Amino acid sequence: MFGTNKRKMKLNKLKTSSRRKNRARHFQAPSHIRRIFMSAPLSKELRQKVQCSIYPHKKG
């Protein structure tokens, strides 16, 4: 009765929801991986100007 409508709580078992583990992974990652973590989607105007949909965030 209750077991028929089970849902998965997580889609990917290899990803963690722990803030502590995610922060550790971020700060211990090499720069080429951290670049992917720190990317953000762009607005439509910037997409046309830069010609990519996601751009890495850089300091300076």
Backbone torsions as a table, in degrees:
resi	resn	phi	psi	omega
1	MET	NA	-53.4	-177.8
2	PHE	-88.1	-22.8	-175.3
3	GLY	-80.7	-8.6	-175.4
4	THR	-78.4	-25.1	-175.5
5	ASN	-109.3	47.3	179.8
6	LYS	-83.8	139.1	175.9
7	ARG	-117.9	151.9	174.1
8	LYS	-75.9	135.0	177.3
9	MET	-80.5	-37.6	179.2
10	LYS	-121.0	139.0	178.4
11	LEU	-82.7	-37.7	-178.5
12	ASN	-116.5	113.9	-177.9
13	LYS	-71.5	-17.4	-178.5
14	LEU	-81.8	-15.8	178.1
15	LYS	-90.7	146.9	178.4
16	THR	-112.4	153.9	177.0
17	SER	-100.4	-3.5	-176.0
18	SER	-71.1	125.7	179.4
19	ARG	-63.4	-41.2	-178.6
20	ARG	-61.6	-45.0	-179.0
21	LYS	-70.1	-37.2	178.5
22	ASN	-66.8	-39.8	177.0
23	ARG	-65.2	-42.5	179.4
24	ALA	-62.4	-43.7	179.2
25	ARG	-62.8	-39.4	-179.6
26	HIS	-64.8	-48.0	-174.8
27	PHE	-77.6	-20.6	178.3
28	GLN	-94.1	-5.5	-177.0
29	ALA	-74.2	147.9	173.9
30	PRO	-68.9	162.4	-171.9
31	SER	-63.3	-32.2	-179.2
32	HIS	-72.1	-24.2	175.3
33	ILE	-85.1	-39.4	-179.8
34	ARG	-62.7	-30.1	177.0
35	ARG	-60.6	-37.1	178.4
36	ILE	-70.7	-41.1	179.1
37	PHE	-60.7	-38.0	-173.3
38	MET	-95.5	28.1	177.6
39	SER	-94.1	151.4	-178.9
40	ALA	-136.9	148.2	176.5
41	PRO	-69.5	148.7	-177.9
42	LEU	-102.7	159.2	175.3
43	SER	-72.6	168.6	-177.1
44	LYS	-62.1	-39.2	-179.7
45	GLU	-65.6	-44.5	-179.9
46	LEU	-69.8	-32.1	176.7
47	ARG	-59.0	-42.6	-179.8
48	GLN	-70.3	-36.0	-178.6
49	LYS	-70.5	-46.9	-175.7
50	VAL	-90.1	-21.5	-179.7
51	GLN	64.0	41.5	168.4
52	CYS	-153.2	154.5	-173.6
53	SER	-91.1	-25.0	179.7
54	ILE	-126.7	135.7	-175.6
55	TYR	-130.0	137.4	179.4
56	PRO	-72.3	141.3	178.6
57	HIS	-82.6	129.2	-178.9
58	LYS	-128.2	149.9	177.2
59	LYS	-91.2	133.7	175.2
60	GLY	92.1	NA	NA
